[in-house]
Amino acid sequence: MRPPAVYANVSPAQYQQLVEALHQRWRVATRAVMVVLSAGGLSATEIGELLGYHPRTVRRWVSRHEAEGIAGLPDRPRPGRPRAGSPRLGDRIRTLLATPKAWTTTRIWRELGRPAISLRTMYRRVSEQARWCRPRLIAKGDVDHDRICADIRTQIVALPAGSVVLAEDETHLDLLARIRACWMPVGIRHRVLTPGSNVRRTLHGAIDLATGAFHHHVSVRNVSVVFCYFLDLLLSTYPDAPVVAVICDNGSTHHSGITKRWLTEHPRMLLIEGARYSPQDNPVERIWATLKQHIANTAPTTMADRVRQAHAFLHNRSPDQNLTTAAPWTSPWLPEGYGQRDCNFNGVTPGM
């Protein structure tokens, strides 16, 4: 027969665990039980004795429920303990890092006067103000940059009708793999084999700044004869253009004696040199950046394979992709609006 009353048989340790759970893990549910018991007629003192709370605490949660409902039972946001370090520590870190230097967490901590915080805390505070990355090398620039670019724009506007304007540049293809950061499975670090000794080839490239057509040539060395051969290829590509204007940087092969003599013999070619130390002006530089990103972390066994990689990349790109990547309209070399369908600069009609 079922007994008239059943009482839980728990040890003192188990009872203590239940009380602690009501005060910690399930404290929000305990507050709801307080409200239910109060609605059932129990006093705050009785509820407090039953659940292990002070009667004042029971009355506070019952009042909170009356004012805010069940949404008022969870804990409200609280500030917590003060952060380690002074309130101006973040501003001091940002001011310190404004000066280029090989900053590390330890070095920052020392420069700030060794504040009374751990290096781990310093790392967290620094990561709020900065990010870990490599600096970027930039050219020092040409003091006559603006004047030279203005002269280039003037020459482009003065070209006869049907002329073609191209930007030219050279880069190098290395058999040794270029390494770039990328996603890898956790616990695995990719290994890219090295070929032993490096082999290098020179890649000449030129983009039609109106149509996006890209022309390139690979050679063993970057010498004046090869540069003149590439210019001759550009002339043969545009046989009907009265002038083929090629804008390039100040490389030694661009103004050597061999190149000057070749230009004298080919008056249809107009070679325009841009400002010194200003690679950011050349749209072809962005094509090279995309190419090197494409072949990064790859290790062909021979230089011929590396050259085929470059050929495949450049041949598979459309003129529209080249224009999007090169963004020639951002270059200070070109007159405003060059490349748009409705613009015509003294007969120089951009590609339609």
PASEDREN-217489 format. One line per 8 residues: number of its first residue (from 1); for each residue x, y, z of N, C-alpha, C. Coordinates in steps of 0.001 Angstrom, whole numbers, plus 500000, padded with zeros to 6 digits. Atoms other than C-alpha are relative to their C-alpha. Layout:
BEGIN
NUM	X Y Z X Y Z X Y Z; ...
END
This chain:
BEGIN
1	500851 498804 500000 500000 500000 500000 500886 501244 500000; 499228 498764 500100 501258 503506 499123 499952 500767 501311; 499987 499253 498727 502390 505458 502191 499309 501339 499856; 500735 498728 500079 500389 508617 503058 500896 501179 499654; 499101 498870 500284 503475 510864 502724 501375 499449 499678; 498665 500427 500404 506827 510538 501026 500922 501207 500111; 499026 498928 499840 509824 512682 501985 501289 499592 499300; 498743 500278 500693 513013 512990 499978 501065 499600 501012
9	498927 500486 499135 515863 511080 501512 501328 500451 499386; 498754 499443 500539 518929 513247 500801 500968 500218 501148; 498948 499766 499011 522218 513562 502593 500229 501499 500141; 499702 498567 499863 523426 516930 503918 500799 500556 498810; 499222 499525 501140 525908 517156 501029 499106 500184 498779; 500910 499862 501132 523169 516524 498466 499063 501194 500176; 500866 498854 499740 520919 519086 500141 500740 501304 499705; 499210 498807 500255 523728 521637 499965 500180 500231 498497
17	499887 499870 501444 524205 520913 496264 498720 500554 499390; 501270 499496 500519 520503 521530 495604 499821 501487 500304; 500131 498587 499627 520550 524822 497488 500936 500865 499155; 499051 499240 500825 523669 525972 495629 499506 500120 498561; 500524 499938 501352 522045 525098 492305 498852 501002 499895; 501092 499026 500002 518967 527144 493238 500513 501429 500076; 499426 498659 499861 521220 530075 494060 500897 500375 498816; 499055 499718 501079 523458 529769 490984 499412 499619 498643
25	500366 500441 501339 522564 527663 487966 498540 500268 499688; 501449 499880 500231 518788 527817 488394 499409 501166 500773; 500497 498914 499169 518496 531113 490245 498852 500761 499357; 501120 499316 500645 516186 532664 487627 498718 499200 500168; 501176 500843 499766 513823 529677 487916 499563 500074 501458; 500332 499885 498573 514026 529998 491705 499193 501268 500254; 500757 498759 499827 512796 533581 491458 498564 499843 499514; 501365 500266 500462 509816 532392 489430 499229 499165 501022
33	500656 500811 498956 509080 529795 492137 499598 500884 501174; 500359 499073 498926 509172 532616 494721 498675 500685 499704; 501233 499317 500375 506442 534427 492815 498813 499035 500079; 501089 500982 499965 504375 531232 492458 499596 499692 501441; 500315 500296 498590 504657 530440 496184 499341 501190 500679; 500639 498823 499415 503800 534016 497099 498551 500107 499546; 501386 499993 500486 500719 533809 494871 499180 498902 500648; 500711 501090 499327 499862 530548 496685 499732 500254 501458
41	500318 499650 498633 499724 532305 500046 501135 499904 500981; 498888 500081 499065 503157 531725 501564 500590 501380 500206; 499398 498716 499687 504817 534637 503289 501442 500030 499514; 498613 499868 500431 508213 536002 502359 500941 499264 500938; 499145 500709 499045 509674 534541 505547 499968 498498 499750; 500116 501427 500267 508344 531056 504777 500708 499608 498704; 499347 500296 501280 509544 531204 501196 501514 500070 500160; 498567 499863 499788 512957 532394 502349 500575 498811 500742
49	499524 501177 499259 513303 529538 504824 500016 498761 499112; 500094 501170 500860 512217 527023 502190 501108 499983 498938; 499049 499936 501125 514579 528222 499424 501380 500480 500420; 498681 499577 499539 517450 529497 501555 500334 501427 499639; 499787 498590 500305 517002 533226 500851 499522 500850 501169; 500476 499042 499011 516556 536262 503072 498622 500487 499573; 501340 499527 500382 512938 537465 503197 500039 501285 499189; 499921 498768 500763 514060 540859 501889 500257 499699 498519
57	499736 500395 501381 515387 539115 498744 498732 499482 499344; 501251 500518 500560 512086 537304 498274 499060 501146 499643; 500890 498878 500296 510123 540544 498533 500490 500818 498801; 499490 499233 501136 512473 542248 496028 499609 499353 498676; 500316 500655 501269 511879 539604 493343 498500 499948 499746; 501449 499933 500190 508136 539536 493957 499600 501379 499499; 500286 498641 500466 508063 543317 493557 500488 500212 498569; 499487 499867 501365 510232 543123 490436 499030 499350 498996
65	500932 500671 500906 507735 540639 488924 498720 500814 499825; 501211 499184 500111 504815 542891 489694 500236 501198 499083; 499713 498804 500798 506554 545834 487995 500333 499668 498553; 499503 500276 501342 508143 544157 484962 499558 498666 499428; 500388 501310 500484 506621 540701 484702 501178 499028 500034; 498954 501027 499982 508728 537623 483979 501305 500505 499379; 498786 499443 500597 511160 539742 481931 500901 500670 501031; 499190 499362 498981 512335 541353 485173 500725 499048 500917
73	499374 500970 499103 513524 538119 486800 501466 499723 499680; 498565 500230 500258 516879 537616 484965 500850 501134 500564; 499074 498994 499492 519960 539464 486177 500101 501156 499017; 499802 498833 500832 520373 542986 484899 501486 500148 499674; 498569 499804 500321 523611 544002 483136 500717 500728 501126; 499198 499381 498954 526323 544904 485577 501380 500314 499445; 498713 499588 500583 529644 546666 484912 501137 499033 500250; 498875 500886 499700 531878 544045 486500 501167 500772 500594
81	498849 499351 499378 535301 544763 487879 500656 500957 499005; 499348 499038 500900 537279 547714 486460 501068 499324 499147; 498982 500538 500887 539551 547013 483499 501381 500340 500522; 498613 499761 499609 543241 546666 484186 500606 501066 499098; 499401 498913 500773 545261 549679 483106 499180 501267 500098; 500679 498712 499903 544366 553339 482981 498968 500147 498889; 500992 499790 501066 541334 554562 480996 500606 500548 498712; 499368 499425 501183 543720 556352 478606 501005 499048 499354
89	499006 500921 500527 545778 553238 477896 499803 499765 498503; 500257 500208 501420 544079 552685 474531 500492 501158 499148; 499519 498829 500744 544805 556247 473394 501521 500036 499970; 498535 500000 499960 548419 555920 474505 500572 498956 499045; 499537 501044 500929 548820 552672 472549 499870 500468 498565; 500226 499543 501370 547321 554194 469400 500987 501108 499622; 499026 498946 500269 549572 557253 469678 501395 499417 499816; 498680 500611 500094 552632 555058 470206 500178 499276 498675
97	499892 500793 501218 551894 552829 467206 499924 500845 498737; 500029 499137 501179 551482 555829 464900 501390 500182 499405; 498629 499904 500486 555294 555873 464606 500469 498626 499542; 499560 501322 500474 556612 552996 462408 501212 499504 500782; 498912 500661 499288 558805 550611 464382 499619 498537 500114; 500284 501437 499865 559111 546857 464931 499328 499758 501351; 500707 500070 498724 556452 546917 467639 499608 498563 500333; 500490 501253 499432 555858 543809 469756 499271 500321 501290
105	500735 499753 498761 553677 543403 472830 500941 500395 501124; 499041 499678 498941 556688 543416 475119 500589 501383 499817; 499401 498697 500253 558207 546445 473447 499009 501119 500280; 501023 498997 499690 554930 548376 473702 499872 500165 501503; 500130 499966 498539 554669 547453 477386 501155 500788 500622; 498850 499261 499466 558178 548794 478021 499916 501483 499672; 500070 498600 500392 557641 552006 476056 498925 500765 500767; 501072 499352 499236 554470 552716 478035 500332 500132 501482
113	499593 499848 498606 556428 552656 481285 499711 498805 500869; 500241 501242 499261 555804 549035 482274 498769 500101 500916; 501207 499921 499155 552170 549432 483477 499771 498690 500758; 500205 501147 499105 551010 547069 486227 498926 499066 499449; 500888 500987 500602 549285 544597 483902 500867 498913 499386; 499259 501103 500591 550308 541232 482516 500160 500216 498495; 499808 499899 501442 551599 540816 478982 498780 499489 499239; 501210 500498 500639 548474 538822 478159 498927 501084 499958
121	500955 498900 499983 546289 541749 479244 500434 501097 499036; 499492 499014 500944 548542 544101 477288 499710 499585 498559; 500313 500502 501342 548084 541895 474214 498538 500266 499647; 501417 499757 500271 544297 542175 474538 499723 501479 499769; 500219 498571 500168 544447 545937 474918 500576 500500 498684; 499396 499610 501277 546771 546284 471921 499139 499535 498826; 500824 500532 501092 544539 544053 469755 498719 500789 499806; 501167 499139 500159 541670 546462 470410 500316 501238 499168
129	499607 498783 500679 543652 549304 468856 500744 499761 498689; 499131 500242 501147 545765 547609 466166 499807 498578 499499; 500006 501346 500561 546226 544514 464007 501424 499617 499627; 498669 500510 500293 549262 542330 463333 500124 499805 498492; 499805 500105 501431 550414 542801 459735 501349 500602 499630; 498725 499476 500474 553441 543702 457650 499830 501426 499482; 500073 498662 500600 554196 547336 456719 500048 499896 498481; 499977 499954 501459 553919 548355 453086 501100 500965 499554
137	498968 499146 500564 556898 549697 451180 499396 500884 498920; 500517 499062 500992 556065 552790 449141 501165 500787 499400; 498967 499213 500656 558069 554793 446662 500026 501414 500573; 499861 498665 499409 559392 558159 447754 499326 501074 499166; 500720 499050 500831 557710 559902 444808 500914 500982 499291; 499288 499026 500814 558775 562499 442290 499488 501393 500352; 500421 498645 499637 558762 566186 443233 499244 500668 498852; 500692 499442 501165 557559 566979 439680 498854 499112 499529
145	501011 500980 500399 554867 564295 439712 498796 500662 499339; 501217 499379 500535 551903 566607 439136 500263 500636 498633; 499696 499361 501276 553602 568532 436329 500177 498959 498893; 499774 501048 500998 554699 565340 434536 498679 499366 499579; 501298 500588 500334 551214 563837 434746 499160 500964 499165; 500735 499019 500806 549721 567067 433402 500527 500026 498570; 499427 500043 501355 552137 566938 430455 499543 498754 499246; 500466 501232 500650 551120 563327 429749 498569 500171 499520
153	501396 499786 500410 547434 564294 429691 499917 500926 498790; 499988 499083 501140 548227 567144 427323 500410 499280 498716; 499560 500739 501185 550081 564818 424949 498922 499057 499500; 501058 500918 500412 547196 562344 424947 498893 500756 499272; 501052 499205 500638 544660 565040 424117 500427 500460 498607; 499500 499475 501279 546889 566269 421257 500246 498916 498961; 499751 501072 500967 547169 562854 419570 499025 500091 498830; 500909 499957 501160 545717 562596 416034 498893 498957 500116
161	501146 500908 499975 542455 560820 415343 500432 498570 499693; 499701 501407 500213 542590 557023 415545 501223 499498 500726; 498812 500428 499267 545636 556921 417813 499620 499046 501129; 500197 500988 498942 546038 554210 420442 500905 500365 501175; 499240 499705 498784 547171 554762 424046 500096 498729 500824; 499769 501201 499201 548727 551902 425990 500865 500349 501203; 499108 499931 498845 550322 551550 429418 500861 498747 499999; 499051 501124 500090 553437 549339 429569 500787 499883 501301
169	499173 500228 498816 555409 547747 432372 500632 498627 499880; 499341 501303 499955 557731 544833 433114 499919 499438 501423; 499916 500689 498722 557734 542267 435880 500849 498753 499804; 499169 501199 500059 559614 539074 436693 499187 498776 500400; 500549 501304 499644 558486 535460 436762 501122 499173 500627; 499001 500795 499293 560409 533376 439307 499536 498560 500106; 500322 501402 499775 560571 529621 439448 499754 499741 501479; 500229 500106 498562 560826 529964 443219 498608 500522 500336
177	501408 499672 499744 557265 530032 444536 499860 501265 500832; 500384 498863 499168 555767 533260 445851 498998 499517 501035; 500815 500506 498904 554202 532585 449250 498997 501061 500421; 501057 499128 499527 550891 534115 450262 499226 499298 501118; 500844 500557 498947 548760 533634 453367 498700 499479 499397; 501241 500584 500507 545707 531420 452788 499391 499133 501094; 500667 500884 499044 543196 529213 454622 500568 498583 499865; 499524 501384 499968 544449 525775 455657 499217 499244 501068
185	500676 500776 498958 542866 522916 457638 500717 500152 501339; 499424 499873 498664 543388 523160 461374 500971 498850 500249; 498992 501013 499716 546556 521322 462383 500872 499630 498823; 499210 500318 501198 547954 521235 458831 500571 501303 499441; 499364 498865 500655 550441 523655 457309 500549 499538 498668; 499569 500412 501332 550914 523383 453571 501498 500216 499821; 498583 499891 500326 554440 522813 452301 500149 500151 498486; 499777 499719 501412 555488 524310 448974 501463 499711 499693
193	498639 500405 500308 558557 522672 447453 500753 501119 499283; 499140 499044 500698 561434 524884 446349 500786 499276 498916; 499317 500683 501120 563202 524145 443037 501506 499874 500201; 498549 499983 499810 566670 524493 444548 500530 501378 499685; 499552 498678 500423 568146 527415 442618 498895 500671 499197; 501059 499263 500673 565865 530120 441322 500358 500274 498539; 499869 499608 501400 565322 530865 437612 499009 501134 499767; 500840 498814 500184 563910 534192 436420 499826 500302 498512
201	500315 499523 501330 562212 535418 433263 499339 501385 500118; 500597 498665 500037 561125 538946 432303 498715 499957 499187; 501310 499964 500652 557499 539564 431360 499654 501453 499683; 500437 498679 500452 556668 542678 429292 498499 499951 499756; 501441 499950 500212 553026 543720 429240 499533 501405 499690; 500588 498703 500348 550924 546523 427808 498493 499825 499860; 501457 500050 500072 547210 547239 428140 499486 501206 499226; 500680 498923 500709 545084 549262 425745 499060 500679 500993
209	500738 499312 498940 543667 551886 428091 498563 500300 499631; 501375 499771 500419 540474 552185 426048 499218 498703 499865; 500722 501245 500271 539582 548614 425045 500263 498917 501032; 499637 501041 499047 541336 546556 427744 500777 498851 499397; 499189 501060 500617 543236 544404 425231 501388 499992 500633; 498704 500122 499315 546399 543078 426867 500973 499238 499111; 498947 500595 500816 549645 542249 425050 501207 499735 500897; 498867 500331 499141 552624 540487 426636 501041 499195 499225
217	498886 500729 500601 555966 538923 425817 500951 499582 501112; 499085 500550 499001 558308 536712 427878 501392 499906 499391; 498611 500043 500474 562092 537022 427539 500911 499524 501132; 499034 500473 499012 565173 535683 429272 500552 501158 500810; 499425 498857 499317 566544 539122 430115 499242 501271 499630; 500624 498705 500261 565228 542654 430388 501067 500947 499462; 498995 499155 500650 567460 544451 427885 499303 500866 498964; 500590 499036 500928 566901 547282 425414 499530 499347 498709
225	500389 500665 501243 566789 544971 422397 498646 499317 500151; 501283 500668 499757 563945 542968 423918 498880 501024 500133; 501017 498959 499856 562084 546136 424854 499599 500560 498630; 500305 499512 501348 562385 547425 421266 499207 498965 499201; 500753 501062 500685 561145 544052 419991 498540 500018 500459; 501371 499953 499504 558082 544342 422229 499267 501212 499438; 500631 498830 500615 557404 547870 420960 499644 499730 498545; 500286 500341 501386 557632 546514 417417 498767 499111 499906
233	501212 500823 499973 555014 543895 418331 498753 500859 500173; 501146 499115 499801 552720 546674 419531 499680 500768 498721; 500241 499308 501271 553189 548567 416265 499295 499099 498990; 500628 500927 500943 552298 545491 414225 498585 499639 500419; 501357 500299 499540 549209 544944 416399 499026 501091 499591; 500863 498874 500389 547867 548401 415478 500560 500620 498712; 499389 499488 501247 548918 548851 411806 499324 501246 499461; 500731 498868 500556 546248 551463 411061 500035 501232 500897
241	499965 498858 499078 546865 553709 414072 501098 500967 499570; 498955 499041 500393 548684 556924 413073 501083 500137 501067; 499040 499930 498896 550345 556998 416520 499617 498943 501025; 500176 500943 498898 550796 554256 419092 500771 500579 501188; 499382 499381 498831 551452 556044 422381 500115 498970 501123; 499739 500958 498925 553030 553863 425086 500535 500777 501194; 499585 499330 498768 553241 555265 428633 500666 498962 500899; 499240 500962 499207 555843 553566 430814 500714 500733 501133
249	499242 499394 498912 558067 554161 433832 501371 500435 499502; 498682 499479 500364 561663 555395 433884 501076 498935 500028; 499000 501052 500059 563420 552074 433434 501134 500352 499050; 498822 499648 500809 566906 552244 431959 499855 499578 498546; 500176 500442 501393 565861 550291 428858 499075 500916 499214; 500969 499139 500684 563212 552933 428085 500654 501242 499397; 499332 498825 500557 565701 555727 427395 501471 499716 499677; 498633 500343 500379 568853 553848 426428 500274 500446 498565
257	499646 499612 501359 570760 554641 423244 499363 499107 498963; 500628 500938 500944 569415 551525 421526 498529 500346 499805; 501426 499672 500088 565834 552485 422343 499784 501320 499269; 500145 498711 500683 566313 556088 421216 500204 499861 498497; 499782 500197 501434 567710 554960 417862 498824 499270 499363; 501157 500733 500535 564838 552534 417382 498809 500932 499861; 501125 499068 500076 562279 555251 418148 500178 500979 498838; 499750 499100 501137 563942 557519 415568 499622 499330 498688
265	500313 500749 501220 563483 554810 412937 498524 499640 499900; 501427 500355 499996 559828 554252 413913 499210 501189 500550; 500681 498786 499517 558135 557673 414143 498548 499776 500417; 501395 500259 499611 554696 556096 414533 499882 499622 501478; 500000 500359 498591 555685 554989 418058 500359 501224 500840; 499755 498903 499061 555444 557641 420810 500169 499409 501390; 499709 500537 498671 557105 556614 424060 499969 501145 501007; 500180 498960 498974 556036 558664 427107 500390 499410 501347
273	499574 500460 498684 557807 558233 430440 499261 500773 501080; 500714 499386 498894 555842 558868 433621 500940 500533 501064; 499200 499466 498902 557019 560336 436911 500828 498893 500633; 499133 500971 499342 559848 558633 438748 499382 499557 501323; 500421 500559 498702 559144 556423 441762 498485 500091 500190; 501467 499912 499909 555409 556361 440988 499346 498789 499351; 500613 501183 500611 554421 552760 440218 498491 499966 500150; 501445 500015 499791 550943 553450 441562 499247 500659 498849
281	500662 499363 501143 550233 555508 438425 499733 499025 498865; 500050 500903 501149 550661 552529 436095 498910 498949 500195; 501061 501011 499850 547484 550426 435586 500502 498571 499842; 499508 501361 500212 549581 547414 434489 500466 499383 501313; 499558 500529 498712 550905 547097 438045 498905 499175 500671; 501107 500747 499392 547448 545919 439126 499765 498677 499283; 500054 501283 500715 547463 543259 436414 501070 499060 500553; 498927 500839 499438 550818 542009 437735 499634 499488 501388
289	500374 500431 498654 549476 541915 441292 499007 498846 499951; 500979 501079 500129 546539 539756 440200 500654 498729 499467; 499281 501165 500530 548841 537456 438201 500789 499296 501100; 499164 500610 498965 551200 536909 441128 499153 499370 501112; 500905 500640 499048 548289 536210 443446 499481 498679 499442; 500519 501217 500638 547047 533631 440922 501013 498855 500053; 498987 501056 500035 550345 531740 440758 500658 499784 501351; 499381 500138 498680 551199 532116 444452 499764 498605 500568
297	500085 501290 499303 551826 528964 446541 499980 498809 499043; 499886 501102 500958 552366 526877 443387 501475 499774 499693; 498595 500343 500213 555610 525065 442595 500148 499134 498752; 499750 500798 501200 556046 524011 438957 501431 499472 500002; 498681 500639 499976 558991 521769 438280 500998 500694 499087; 499104 499339 500942 560426 523786 435365 499540 501438 499761; 500340 498612 500318 560545 527403 434281 498988 500063 498861; 500976 500029 501089 558605 526453 431143 498583 499856 500546
305	501318 500139 499381 555709 525387 433373 499553 501324 500618; 500368 498714 499410 555827 528719 435197 499571 500987 498911; 500367 499110 501109 555739 530602 431887 498628 499622 499446; 501323 500429 500483 552770 528493 430755 498902 500456 500960; 500979 499478 499043 550985 529486 433975 499644 501457 499668; 500238 498584 500300 551419 533158 433099 499249 500167 498688; 500702 499918 501288 550372 532637 429463 498526 499635 500158; 501390 500439 499833 547237 530758 430506 499181 501044 500741
313	500726 498982 499238 546277 533424 433035 499654 501197 499124; 500216 498795 500802 546684 536324 430607 499111 499739 498789; 500829 500313 501174 545054 534551 427635 498542 499766 500383; 501364 500346 499590 541986 533515 429647 499235 501193 500565; 500684 498817 499487 541152 537043 430790 499408 500793 498839; 500658 499193 501030 538692 539129 428795 500429 501461 500141; 499676 498563 499891 539273 542826 427976 499237 500707 501115; 500766 499371 498921 536483 543780 430371 500617 499667 501364
321	499333 500344 498742 538224 541863 433175 501282 500799 500186; 498772 499219 499906 541474 543623 432367 499716 501449 500393; 500346 498626 499651 539810 547032 432523 499545 500108 501452; 500465 499970 498615 538122 546182 435813 501171 499904 500965; 498846 500171 499117 541414 545050 437336 500942 501200 499929; 499033 498912 500155 543636 547782 435899 499435 501345 500417; 500663 498735 499643 541103 550588 436514 500771 501200 499461; 499186 498904 500536 542894 552990 434121 499435 501378 500268
329	500607 498688 499761 540413 555789 434843 500468 500609 501325; 499468 499468 498744 542043 556113 438296 501422 500517 499851; 498618 499582 500199 545462 556844 436798 500073 501493 499683; 499851 498566 500326 546626 560499 436749 500561 500231 498610; 499494 499848 501356 548042 559829 433281 498918 500429 499013; 501053 499850 501010 544659 560047 431561 499145 501222 500261; 500945 498888 499822 542366 563020 430933 498720 499500 500657; 501234 500373 499311 539163 563046 432930 498976 499476 499009
337	501012 500595 500869 536561 560780 431376 500545 499120 498911; 499444 500833 501066 538999 558900 429145 499515 498555 500160; 500515 501362 499977 537590 555494 428216 498494 499927 499967; 501450 499999 500082 533948 556561 428323 499562 500099 498551; 500449 500125 501388 531898 556014 425186 499771 501349 499325; 500380 498723 500606 530879 559631 424686 501144 500996 499940; 498890 499056 499959 534349 561177 425127 500852 499870 498744; 499122 499991 501159 536544 562200 422214 501005 501128 500199
345	498974 499010 499704 539837 563956 422897 500770 500304 498718; 499296 499536 501193 540889 565780 419738 500199 498868 498983; 499917 501074 500983 540128 562763 417583 500465 498685 500565; 499578 501261 499389 541473 560152 420024 498758 499361 500592; 501260 500592 499575 538378 558019 420334 500268 498738 500785; 499848 501224 499238 538426 555489 423175 499163 498880 499402; 500672 501171 500550 537235 551971 422417 498514 500014 500264; 501463 500009 499912 533565 551506 421791 499537 498655 500517
END
